[in-house]
Amino acid sequence: MNETEVIEICRTSIITLVILCAPILIVMMVVGTVISVFQAVTQISEQTLAMVPKVMIVFGLSILLMPFMLGELTEFFQREVADRIVAIGVGASQNGGAPFTPGTGVTPSPAPSGG
């Protein structure tokens, strides 16, 4: 594995992380803004009023978005990690000598029978 492949894995990992976390973070930011405006208007400075709704919303969204998150993580693992493991097992000689490209679906050929 050369440094280009490592950089590609890191880049794809960060993009996947942003895709997974963005919905929860955006909703949490909106709820935090609404609560802050409410606290400013009513002059209530209670810390639990700001924290408890955000924690409950993060918990609820995590449960609701779990199928989406697991699907994205499974796809990421299959596309980036599993294909690379298979390519290492196949080896460059059976892959036509070409460098590994993610998502190619390289599968090992049957072992030659020593006859």
HELIX and SHEET records of a PDB file:
HELIX    1   1 GLU A    3  THR A   42  1                                  40    
HELIX    2   2 GLN A   47  LEU A   64  1                                  18    
HELIX    3   3 MET A   66  PHE A   76  1                                  11    
HELIX    4   4 PHE A   77  ALA A   82  3                                   6    
HELIX    5   5 ASP A   83  VAL A   90  1                                   8    
END                                                                             
